[in-house]
Amino acid sequence: MKQQTRKLGNSGLEVSALGLGCMGMSFGYGPAADKKEMITLIHSAVESGVTFFDTAEVYGPFTNEELVGEALAPFRGEVIIATKFGFKPNADGSGRWNELDSRPEHIREVAEASLKRLKVDAIDLFYQHRVDPNIPIEDVAGTVRDLIKEGKVKHFGLSEAGAQTIRKAHAVQPVAALQSEYSLWWREPEKEIIPTLEELGIGFVPYSPLGRGFLTGKINENTMFDSSDFRNIVPRFSPEARKANQALVDLLGNIAKGKNATPAQIALAWLLAQKTWIVPIPGTTKLHRLEENIGAINIELTANDLQEIDSAASQIEVQGNRYPENLQKLVDR
């Protein structure tokens, strides 16, 4: 089944209008899901026309790239796989990965290891996962440029980078896509990032387009998460914040009723309506959610719908930071 496609800016990289974020299959939202079931889910996504899959070495770590590599092996040349570099295990032996490392030699090591795990000859889209303040972005872009010349990488991406960083990197090696959080409950990119991307011809890949599940309407102030679920430490998911932020879900629910859709579909359709070069990557471990998300592509939001959503959303002040303090510093660059 063919899905609508979109081009990520001027890069010529063409992908399905919705991608699939694979992180949650291995990491972040509770225990890893069953591998066989996830391979079946990824195959279902391909059959539904999804051609864009997102992973990273840090998810697991390593196990998510291995899963994606194995699942997509039968579809080489038909799909685009994005992965990321830029972290290293913390020196404290905790097993955590929130220390940054974008030294050129480390980028090369990650590329070689990711190629093996993904079972590919070239990485379609290689993102810097987070901006490393210790390494000039020009050196990062130059290293990826060299990997592109060597045929090991096809396109360069950035994640959670600020406008100045994007400009500096793009001047050395054209950036195909920026991956950052963007949704109806995190609209900060509209101020400076989206105009910069538009000017430079860079695609935008919003992660957490459903607000880490909150915008689906399936989470409320009483929802309990697994002890290993990242959302337990996110200020925006404190019970008080969830109660306050429910107004946004109610808004989506009201619009969804009129469109015979779900809140999640409206949230995704809203993102797709912002720019033709925006490609959200909702993640899921459930087949019915995958089908629901893909259904968002067929929902037409009129100019009036968009205006209504904007004016109603502007009355709602979303409560809580999107990251705990120790991780927040990794995204303000």
N, C-alpha and C positions, 0 to 999 in steps of 0.2 A: 504494500500500500504506500503510495507516495504522499508525503506531507508537503505543505508549503515550505519553500526554502527562503533563506535570507542570506545576504552577503554581509560579512563583518567588515564594515567600512570599505576602504579602497583596496583592501588586501587581496581581493579575489577569492577569499576563503568562503565557500558557500556551504551552509549547514541547514539542517531542519530548523523551522521557526521556533521550536522548543527543543532544548537538549535534555539530557538526563544527568543530574548530579548523582554520582555513585558513592560519595563519602559515607552516607548513613548506612550503607549495606555492611560496612566493616567497622564503623568507628563513630563516636560522637553522641549517638542517641540511644545508648544502652548497649547490650551485648551484640556482637556481630551476628548477622542473620545467617541462615543455612546457605552454604555455598551453592549447592545444586539449585536451590530455589531461586537464588539471585541470578544464576546463569540463565535459568528459564525466563526470569523477568527481563533481563537484558535482551534476550532473543525476542521476547514479545515486543519490546520497544523497537527493535530493528524492523520487525514485521509490521509495526504500526507506522513506520516511516521516520522514526528518529534516527538521525545520522551523526549526532554530536554527543559525545560522552566525556564526562569530566571526572578526573581522579587526581591523585597526588601521592608522592612517596610517603608523606607524613601520615596519610590515612591508614591507620592500622597500628604502626607503620608497615609499609610495604605490601600488606595483604590485599589492599584494595586494588593496587596496580596489577597484582598477580591475577585477581579475580577478573578484572576488566580485560586483561590480556588474553586470558583463557576463553572468556565468554565471546570475545569479538574475533578470535582467530579465524572462524569460518567466513568472516565478512571483510577480510583485508581489501583495501582499495575502495570499499563501499562506504566506510564510516570514517569519521574524524575523531581522534582521541586527543584530548588535552590533558597534560599533566603539569606538575609544578616542581620548582626547586627553591631553595633558600632557607631551609631550616636544618638544624643538626640536633642530635640528642643533647639534652642538658648535661653539663659537666658534673652535676650533683648526683648522678646515678639514679635519678628518680624515674627514669624512663619517659619523662616528658620531653616534648619537642618544641619549646617556645623560645629556644635560643636561635638567633639568626646566623646564617653563613652564606653569603653570596660571593665569596672569593672565587675568582675565575677558575682555579683548579678544582674547587668543590663543585661548581656548576658542571664542569666536564665529567667529574666522577658520577654525579647524579644522572646526567644524560646517558652515560654508558649503562648504568645499572637499570634505569627506567626502560631503555630500549630492550634489554633482556627480559625484564618482567612483563612488558607489554607485548613482547614477541613481534616487534616491528623493526623495519629497517630505518625508519625516520619518525621522529616525534612530530605529529601534525601541528601542535600548538604548545609551546613551552613557556609557561608563565613564571615570572618571579613571584613567589607566593606572598611575600611581604617585603617591603622596601628595607634594605639593610643600611642603616645610617653610617656604618663604618666603611662601606665600599662605594666609591663614586658610581652613580647609575650609568655613566658613560662606559665604565669598565664592564659592567654587567651586560649592557647592550652590545658592546664590542665582542664580548665572549660568545654571546648567542649569535651575533652576525657571523663569527668564524664557524660556529657549529652549522649554521645554515649553508655556508660556502662548502663545508665538508660533506653536506648531504645528510647530516644526522638529525637536523631539525628543519621544519618547513616554515613555521611562523613563530614570531616572538610576541609574548603577551605580558602584561603587568597585572597585579592584583592589589587593590586597596592603595593605589599610588595617588599622590596629590597632583594637581595640574602642572606645577613646575617640574616635578619629576617626570611626568609623562612627556612634556616638551623636550626635556634634555635627552631622554632615552630615544625618542622618536627621531631626533636629529642624527643619531648615530646608526640606528637600525629601525626602520619603520615598524611601529607597534600595530599588530593586527587587531588586538582586542584588549580591553580592560575588563577584568572580572572584579566586581565589587558588590557589596550588598546594596540592593535597591528594591524597594517595594512600597506599597502604600503606607507602611509604618516606618520606613526609613527613606526619606526623600532628599536627604542632604546632597546627593550627587546632582540634583537639578540646579544648584546654585552656580557651581563652577565647573564640575567635571563634565557634564553632558555638553555644555557649550564648547568646551575644549576638544572633546572627542569629535564633535560635529565639524569644527574648524579643521582638524587635522585628518579627518577621514578614518577614524578608528572605531571599530565595532564595540558594543557594550554587552557584556554577559552578566546579568544580575544573578548573584547567588542568593539563597534564602528568599526567593521571590514570594514565598508564602509565609514570611516572618517566622521561620523555623517551625512551621506547622500551625502557628497561632491563627493565621488568617483563614484557615480551613473551617473554623467554627467548631472544631472538635476538642478544643482545649478551653477549660474555664479555671476560675480561681481555685477550685477543689481538685483539679487534676494532679495525680501523683506521678512523678517520673521515676524510672529505674535509677538506682543509686549511681550508676556509671554514666548517666545522661548529662551531657554538657549543660543543658538548660537549668539544672539545679543551681549553678553558680552565676547565671546571667541575671543582672538586676532587673531587666525588662520582664523576666519570668517570675519575679517574686509574687506571692499571692495578691498583694496590694496592687502591684502594677497590672497584673492580669485583670483584676476587677475593673481598674480604671480604663484599661485598653479595650475592654469588651465593646465599647461604643463603636470602635472601628469595624469589628466583626458584624455588629448589628447593622451597620450601614451597608456592608457588602451583602449581607443576607437579604435586606430589603430590595436591593437592586437585582439580586439573583432571582428572587421570586418573579419579578416582572419579565425576566429573560428565560425562564424555565431552566435555570442554571444553578450551580452551587457557588457559595462564597469564594472557594478556591478558584473556580473558573473565571469569576469576575476579576479577582485580583490579578490573575495571569493575563486575561484579555486587556486589562487596563495597562499593564506593562507593554504588551505587544502594540498597543495603540499609541504609545508615546513617540516612538521613532521606528523607522523601517529597518534600522540596523541594530536593534535590541533583540537579543536572543536569551530569554530566561532559562535557567537550568534547575527546575524543581527536582528534588530528590524524593525517592520513596522506596519502600521495600515491599509494597503491596500492589498486586496487579490491578485491582479496581481503582486505586488512586492514580496509577499510571494512565489508565484509560480516561479517568475523569480529567486529569491535567491536559492530556492531548486534546480533549474535547473543547478546551478553551480557545483553540485556534479558529474554531468555526463561529465564535460568538462575536457579533458585530456590535461595538459600542459606538453610538452616534456622537456627534459633537455635543449634543444636549446631554447625553448620558455622562460624557466625560466632564462636562461643566458641573453637572449635578454632583458627581463624585468628588470633584475638586473642592467645590464650595462646602459640601458637607464635611469632607475630611479636614478642611482648614479650621473648622470649629473644634476639632478634637486634638488635644495635646497628648501625644503618646508619652507614657511615663516609663522611666527607667533607661539606663544606658544599655547599649546592645552588647557590650562585653564587660567582664569584671575588670577592675583597675589594672591588674598586671598584664592583661592582654590588650586593653584599650590603647596602650602606648604603641602597639604594633600597627595600628590602623590610622594613626593621625599624621600621616606623612605625605 
